Amino acid sequence: MDYGRVLSRAWQITWRYKVLWILGFLVALGSGSGGAGSGYRFGANDFRNFNNFPSLQPLQNLTGLLVVLGCLALIVALVVFVLSLIARGGLIAAVIQAEDGETVSLSSAWRAGGGRFWTLLGIWALTTFLPVVLLIGLSIIGIVAAAGAAGGAALLRPGANPGALAGGGVAILVACCCTSICGLVIVTLVLQQIRLYAERAAMLEGRGAVAAFERGWQILRQRFGPTLMLWLIFLLIGLALAAVIIVVVAVIVLPFVVASRSGQVPNLLVLPVIATALVGIIVGAIISSVVQVFISASWTLAYRELTGAAPAGPSTPGPWAPAPVPPAPWSATPLTPTDVPSAGLTPLEPPLEVPPDDLPPQEPPRI
């Protein structure tokens, strides 16, 4: 596979069709995750006197509001998930339209992604719930193995210390958990790669969810080397981009931090900090959108290369290529002699006129 051609063509599509950045933003919004933690740390004296805890009465009064906010958050998360799933399919369809020389538009890409929504949802379910099932199964196996090991040691050594047996069982359980977590991480990465190929099999080949999953697994097994190389290239690109973003953020934030710590008019820094944060959020959203479009286009072009579905020649005519002349519309009106081009054709001779006297005599009819 020509990695340079795939990446350069993906960047051309990303930069030329900026309308696809909207779909990239939805994909980034649906795949993003975040969390927050409090800055309070518990001390050793916090639990000695329970009377020091604040009253729970205000929290009880806010229970209804918290339930409503939780339901709204769940609805918003569900809507974002649906939109991001449609956007993933739309990006794949838009890249194929660009490669085939068709008109790329947001509406056509959205319709293509929406038409395959249930298939994409099935692929997501297969690649998301399978690690959960494996985790539950491995946890049960680890618990049973630890309990069996402790019970077997108790039977073999009746006078053994119960604490030592329990410690051995816990050690076995921890070892099983660590091994399971490492294996689960690898399985999750493999399933996510299968999902990338399966989504393209569904959009490009019209396969169902299960058939697309099998197709993704087949391509990953048969083309593991190119897949790993492309994955490493994306990893390096992501690390370089993260380093650039960290440096830029540090350069912007450092003056505000120094000014606030030195006590120089910290109140006047509120508005610049808020404005800088808003600009940073907008720029970050744009960068995430562009990155998502570029990654999706790269994997789509790589899928066509790996499956042999890529066009042999250039997908779109260059500016030097003359525009094709459309054929003339068909008409039922017969052509007149003036409509026929005369170049290179011999004109037809008029019919020979024979005088009536030169005609041969006609024989009378026989009865």
N, C-alpha and C positions, 0 to 999 in steps of 0.2 A: 504494500500500500504506500502511495506517495503521501507522506504525512505533511510535507510542505504545501502541496497542492490543496489538500483537504483543509488545512488550517487557514491558508490564504483565501480560499474560496469562501469559507465560513465567515471570515472577517469582512469580505466584500459584501456578502449578503446582509450581514449584521449592520454594516454602516450605510448601505444603500437603502434598505427598507427600514427606516426608523420607526415606521408605524408598528413594527413588530416589538418594539420596546415596551409597548403596553402589555402585550402578552407575557413578555419577560418579567415585567413587574409583578404580574399576577402569579407567575410561577415562583418567583422569589418570595412573595408574600405567603404563598401556601407552603413552601418548604422551609421557611425560616422558623426559628425557635428562639426563645429567650427566657430569662428567669431573673429573679431579683431576690435579694436576701436582706435581712435587717442588719444594722450595724451594732446591735446590742449583743453583748456576750454575758452569759450567765456566770455568776460567781459561786463560790462555795457557800456563802451565807444567804443566798437568795431563797433557799427552800427551808430555812430553819423556822421561820415564822410565817405561816400561811396568811396571817392577818395583814401582812404587808402587801398582798396582792390587791390590785385595783378591783373595784366592784364590777361585776359582770352585768349589771342592770342596763348600762348603755348599749352593750352588745346585744342583749335580748331585745331591746327596742328596735335595733337595726336588722333584726333577722329577716323580716319581710323584704327590706330593701336589698339585702345581700342576696336573697334568693332570686329576686327580679334581675339584679345585675348579673348573677351567674347564668340565668337562662338567656339573657341577651348576649352574653359573651359566647355561650354555646351556639346560639343561632348564627352569630357573626362568624365564628370559626367554621361552622358547617358551610356557610355561603362562600367563604374564602376558599375552602377546600374544593368545592364544586367548580368554582371559577378557575382555580389553578389547574385542576385536572383537564378541563376543556382547553385551557391555554396551552398545556403541554402538547395535546394533539394538534392544536392549531399551528404551533410553531413547526412541527414536523411537516404538516401539509403545506405550509408557506414555503419552506425550503425546497420541497419537491416542485412546487409551482415555479419558483425562481429558476431551478435547474432545468426544467422543461421549457422555459421560455414563455410561460403563461403570465397573466397579469396577477400580481400579488396584492391583495387587499386584506384589510382587517376583517371585513364581513365574510369573505370566502374562507379565510382561515378559521374564523370562529364557527362557521357552519360545519366545516370539516371536523373540527374537534368535538363539537356538540353531537354530530351524527355518530361518533364512536365513543360516546361518554360511558355507556354501560360496559363496553369492552375494556376501556381504560380503568374503570372502577374495579372490574374483576381482576385485572392484572395487579392493581395496587393491593387488593385484598390477598392475593396469592403470595405476593412478595413481602407483605407486612405482617400478616397474622401467622405465617409459617414460623418466623423466629420466636414469636410468643409461645406457640405450641411447643416448639423445641425447648424453650427455656423452662416451661412448666414440666415437661417430661424429664429433662435433665435434673431439675430440682428434686423431683420425686425419686429418681434413681439415686441421687446423692444421699438423700435422707435415709432411704432403705439400705444403701450400702454402709453408711455410718452406723445405723442401728444394728445391722447384721454383724458388722465387724466387732462392735462392742459386745453384743450377745454371744458371739462365738468365742471371744476372749474370756468372757465370764464363765462359759461352760468348760473351756480348756483349763482355766486357772480358777478353781472355785475360791481360793483364799486371796485373790487379788484385791487390791484396793479399789473401791468403787470410783473414787475420784480419778485414779489413773485410767480406768476404763473409760470414764466419761471424757477425760482429756484426749484419749486416743481417738474416740469417736468424733469429737469436735475437730481434731486435726485432719481426720479423713474427710469430714464434711467440708472443711475449708479448702482442702486440696481439690476436691471434686468441684467446688464452686469456682475456684480460680481457673481450672481447666475448662469448665463449662463456659465461663465468661469469655475466655480467649477464643474458644471454638465458635461461640455465638457471634463475636465480632467478625470473624472470618466469614461465617455463613451469611451475615447481614450484608457485608460488602459484595459477596457473590450474588446474592439475590437482588441487590440494587443494580448491579450491572446487567443481570438478566432482565430486569424491568426496563432498562434503557433499550435493549434490543427487542424485547417483547412489544413495547409500545410502537416501535417502528415497524415491526412485523404486522401489527394490527392496522396501522395507518397506511402502509405501503402495499401490503399483500392481502388485506381484508380478512385476516384470520380472527378467530374467536379468542377469548381470554386464555383458555387452556392450550389451544394450538399455538397461540403466540408465545406463551410461556415455554412450551416445548421447543419452539423455534429459537427463542432467545438462548436457552440452555445449549442447544445444538451449535449455534454460532460461537458461543463462548468457549465450548470445548474444542471446536475445530479451528478457531482463530484466537486462541488464548494469547499467543505471542504479540500480535498487533494490538490486541485489546490492552494488554498490560503496558505496552509501550505508549499508547495514547493516554492511558490513565496516568502514567508517570509524567508525561508532558503537561497534562492538566494540573498535576500536583505541583510541578515546578512553577507553572504560570501563576497558580494560586498563592504560592509562597512569595513570589516576587511582588505580586499585587498587594498582598497583605503587608509586606515590608514597606512598600511605598506609602500605603495608607497610614501606617503607624508613624512614619517619619513626618508626613504632612500634618497629621493630627497633633503630634508632639510640638512641631514648630508653631502651630496656631494656638495651642492651649498653654504652652509654657509661659508666655508673657502675662497671661491672666493669673496664672498660679503664682508667679513671682510677685506681681503687684498686690495680690490679695494677702500674701504672707507678710509682705513688708508694711502693710497697713496704709498704703497710699490710696486714698479715696475709694475704698472698696464698694461704696454704694453706687458710684458712677459706672462700675463695671457690670452691673446687672443687665442693663439693656444690651451692651455689646456681647455679653456671654450668651444671652437668649438668642440674639440675631445670629451669632456664629453657630449655635446649636441647630437652629432651624435650617440654615444654609447647609450645614453638615448632613442633616437628615435628608434634605432634598438631593444633594450630590451623591450621598450613599445609595439612595433609591435608584438614581439614574445609573450609577455604576453597577449595581446589582442587576438591573434590567438588561444592560448591555452584556454582562457576563453570562446571564442565563440564555440569552438569544445566541450568543457565540458558542456556548457549550452544546446547546441543543442542535444547532446547525452543524457543528463538527461531528457529533455522533450520528446525525442523519446521513451526512455525506460519507462517513466511515462505514456505515451500514451498507450503503449502496456499493461501496468499493469492495467490502468483504463478501457480499453476496453476488457480486458480478452484475448488478443491475445498473451500474453507472453508465451513462452514455459514452460511446466510443470517441466522439468528437466534441468540440465545444458546444455547450448547451444553448448558447444564444449567439446570433450572428454579430460579428464585430461591426464597427461603424463604417468599415470599408466595403462591406457586403451590400450589393444592390438589393433593393426591396423587391420581393417576388411580385410578378405581375399577376393579378387575379384573373381567372378565366372569364371570358365574356358570358353574360347570362344567356341561357337558352331561350330561344324565341321560336314560336311556331310559324312566324311569317316567312314565306319562301323568299329566298334571295333573288333579286333582279339581276339582269346581266351587268348593270352598273355597279352592283355591290361586289362582284367577283374581281379580285385583282388580276390585272392583265399582264403583269411582269412574268416573263418566262413561259407564257401560255400561247398556244396557237389559236387564233380566232376560228370559230366554227364557220364553214362555208355555207352559203344559203342553199336551199334545196334546188335541184336542177328542174327547170321548167320545160316540159315537153309539149309541143303543140298538139292539138287534138288530131290533126291529120296523120301524124307519125305514130299514133297509138295502134297496136295490133288489133285486128278485128276480133270482136268477141263472138264466140260460138254460141248459137241459140241453145237454149236448154233442151235437153233430151227428155222426151216423155216416155 
